[in-house]
């Protein structure tokens, strides 16, 4: 049973309260949180996701296009290098075929000419003498040196040519052991002509080598050196 004489707690005296001071400023109220409807929120969220997807897709496509462009450029460079190598090989093959054909033709022609000279060694000598006598009709003498085995048999033909050309000087025909058949040396007082098959063939070979060196393709650059 509650005691009747219990007294309430005594109230505190307000001796330290300054009633002349202004009242304290009220605490600022918390800002109201904006709210929108759920459907509007979902629409904005969907729009943001679509925009983000579009930006990501565009960035990915740009990166892929850049990679493809780089790959195409690298492939084009590789194809150009391969094409240059193929063309260099083709040029080398063409030059080799032309060189082989020229050498074969020269060899065949030389052998045919040599065989004809062996069969008819006097033909070249008679043709050369006939041509040389035209400007030498007034020469006091003419010496023709040739292979010893042909000097006797060709003398009659030489006498006929001398008469036909009106040569007025003295004709001397000498057989020499060191002159090949078909070769000869025609000598007069202030000049001479030499018909030398070996020297002619050497000159032809030298001219052929010079020509082939001029048309030979330049060596291809080494890609490793360029890099």
Rosetta blueprint (number, residue, H / E / L):
1 X L
2 X L
3 X L
4 X L
5 X L
6 X L
7 X L
8 X L
9 X L
10 X L
11 X L
12 X L
13 X L
14 X L
15 X L
16 X L
17 X L
18 X L
19 X L
20 X L
21 X L
22 X L
23 X L
24 X L
25 X L
26 X L
27 X L
28 X L
29 X L
30 X L
31 X L
32 X L
33 X L
34 X L
35 X L
36 X L
37 X L
38 X H
39 X H
40 X H
41 X H
42 X H
43 X H
44 X H
45 X H
46 X H
47 X H
48 X H
49 X H
50 X H
51 X H
52 X H
53 X H
54 X H
55 X H
56 X H
57 X H
58 X H
59 X H
60 X H
61 X H
62 X H
63 X H
64 X H
65 X H
66 X H
67 X H
68 X H
69 X H
70 X H
71 X H
72 X H
73 X H
74 X H
75 X H
76 X H
77 X H
78 X H
79 X H
80 X H
81 X H
82 X H
83 X H
84 X H
85 X H
86 X H
87 X H
88 X H
89 X H
90 X H
91 X H
92 X H
93 X H
94 X H
95 X H
96 X H
97 X H
98 X H
99 X H
100 X H
101 X H
102 X H
103 X H
104 X H
105 X H
106 X H
107 X H
108 X H
109 X H
110 X H
111 X H
112 X H
113 X H
114 X H
115 X H
116 X H
117 X H
118 X H
119 X H
120 X L
121 X H
122 X H
123 X H
124 X H
125 X H
126 X H
127 X H
128 X H
129 X H
130 X H
131 X H
132 X H
133 X H
134 X H
135 X H
136 X H
137 X L
138 X L
139 X L
140 X L
141 X E
142 X E
143 X E
144 X E
145 X E
146 X E
147 X E
148 X H
149 X H
150 X H
151 X H
152 X H
153 X H
154 X H
155 X H
156 X H
157 X H
158 X H
159 X H
160 X H
161 X H
162 X H
163 X H
164 X H
165 X H
166 X L
167 X L
168 X L
169 X L
170 X E
171 X E
172 X E
173 X E
174 X E
175 X E
176 X E
177 X L
178 X L
179 X L
180 X L
181 X L
182 X L
183 X L
184 X E
185 X E
186 X E
187 X E
188 X E
189 X L
190 X L
191 X E
192 X E
193 X E
194 X E
195 X E
196 X L
197 X H
198 X H
199 X H
200 X H
201 X H
202 X H
203 X H
204 X H
205 X H
206 X H
207 X H
208 X H
209 X H
210 X H
211 X H
212 X H
213 X H
214 X H
215 X H
216 X L
217 X L
218 X L
219 X L
220 X L
221 X L
222 X L
223 X H
224 X H
225 X H
226 X H
227 X L
